[in-house]
């Protein structure tokens, strides 16, 4: 009696059929006659691969993060730049988009860091954890250099790894139950950190705004300062001057209005002065130049755009002892607790660089770097003005804000990238008030600025 292979009625994977454990012919043994082979009807039908099921935890995602729109602005620009390079590998791209510095850090500053770094290899020079608030000598130097005669003392200053990092720490300080106002347009970290903290409602696509955020419109029509009479009361007011992205610096009169508005409403101003060193007129460099500001404001600042510390990472936040919560508790005490809990202090090497910045030679070197970038802004402004565009900013900031009436900002960004191989920043990435504008950064080597100007003239002549 023989064994026959019955016709297959269902698909059988060919790899399985060819394996040693599944021979195609019937076996024979010494006591059985060889069987007659019958044709085997095997249909090789590709079957869909089994769906891979990834293991998931039982921890739910932070629903606030899912509210965020697309990617953070600057990584999205980097993604589009990379896609353009993939398509045009020989393109010589000039980046005037992200506000990253390009000129070398002055040697007087790097020497200070090098000396501190070398000292760490010695018994006497080694140091471990430092004060979370920063080295006493650096805090005193910041107070004396930037806040002399303004009533700000070294104990009011918290040294950090940059203003952007401090913005997120401040959000943790204030918590999820506060209401927030931002300039429109403004640096996207204010809004995105508010969303992540749960301070906002969902994104409203029709108006391109998040619910429960007060957008303070800043446009050429109002001199880039909001009409405070039409602004609703909020707990926290984020305000940047000189503004990123418009480059507008608020006047003393305007900041006096802002402080009064905050005091009348019992609000706290988070004042971002990251570009104060670029101010060349009589606009205030600190919110604390305004009488009464210490009772309603704190200020964050950075060495990033002064000394090229974008990668070194060093900044500070000033929280005056006069700034109190509604129950009378000092804001500085709670911020100190946040800092001590989430931060081990800025790098000792970075802080040595900060002291180098604030030496007489360092201050002069930083002024020279700032002056160089301001010369770049003039080249960019002259280029767009010659081409007939309305141009804003530049006078007190390293940014040029260019108006393309009736155009979509991302379309203009794509046009300049594809046709001129120049990266800019679409204005709508800074809020709905930025639609129709692009921001052009003056951070760049001089030869690149000149070449970018040539390409833009060729594109829009």
Phi, psi and omega in degrees: 000140186250166177250128180243147176270121181282149179303139179286133178252349176232156181293136178235127182304134183295326180297327179287320181295328185271001183281154182301332182282354180225075182292147181282335180256153180289143181284157175239157177227170186294338182254007178239142176289147176303138181272155178282128181285133174254149178299137179255121182263094181249123178259121178271101180248125180291129179256146181298142180296147179297135182296129179279124180253112180283144177293136176239146175279182177258017181266123181284151179288148174297109185298336181292326180293328179291346177284336185298143182267125177049213179263167173300143192312308189286323170299327178293320176297318179298322179297316181291326177296316180296321179295322178295318179293326177295323180282325181231077187297340181266002182294134177263090186280137173249124184262112173240033184261271182302142184279060179258134182290158185233338185275146182302149176292134180305142188297328180298332180277316180292329177298320179296320178291320180297319179297318179293319180298316180296322180297332180295345179270006179244156180297315182288330185268350182288143172217145179260229178303138174250187177293134180300331182279351182110162180292138183304318183295321180289319179299320179294322180292321177297314180299317183289327185278315188254346185228025179300134178067014178253004178078016177261128182250168184300327181289345178277352188255131177243112180282142186218186176264024174131156183296320181300319178295320180293328178301317179292323177295323177295324178297320176297320178303313185281333177082184188271352187263008180267158172257151190228143172239143178225152170295147177233106009274163177201169178307125189294343181298329180298310182290312185297321178292327176294319178297312182298325180286347180088021181276351188241166169269191182291161177287132180257104188299325185294327180249359179057044179222156171272141175293149176073018168243135176269113180267116182266103187295128177236113187223170176302329183294328180250021178067025179062026172233129188293151172282097186294339179292341180252007182265129179287155179291133174227165178287316186241137177238112174275127182218126182243125178214126353302143188283140167253110030248352193285340182079002183281134176255130180288141180282170178298320179295318180294318179291330174297319175298318182295316179297318178297318179300317179294318182292319178298328183260357181067033183262167174246129177268126169262104189261118181263112183247035186299341183244017186301329183290348178274352182291128181241359174250201184268017176296143180299141177269345179220145177296336184283358170288345181268126179305136178086353185294328182297340180274347185225006187218153165232163187224136176244146184209177189200154172271359187304309187265000177264315188241006182076032184270024181300327177262336179288322176072096175201126177209193178200159173231135178257122176238099184296147179296339180284347184278117186236148171286174184299334180269007179089359181283134180295130178298323183300324180295318179289323178294323177300321179293320177299313182298315182293333181277322190248003189212137178258015179095154179293155178306137178298328179290318177299320180293327174296322175297322178298319177295324176296322177300323187267004171286160179305318179292322180294318178298319178295319180295320178295320177300322179295318179296314178300318179299322178298313180294326178293328173295323176299319180299324180296319178299317181292316179299313180300323181297308182290325178296317178299329180277357175094012180272153170277126187236138181230170180078208173074318185298318184239018185204162179273019182237144176244128186252109189250132183265129173240083188305133175076002182254150175282132185300318180292329176294319178294316176306312181295321180298313182292322178293312186287325186260340181236354182056039177238131178267127173240195176232125179293132183299328182295342176292347179258006181127163183302332179292348180267358179298137181090002179235160165230147175260131177245122182275143177268003178282109181179157174293148186302317181297327178288323177297316180295318179292320177298319178299318179298316181294320179295321177297322179291323181289319188248016180295000000 
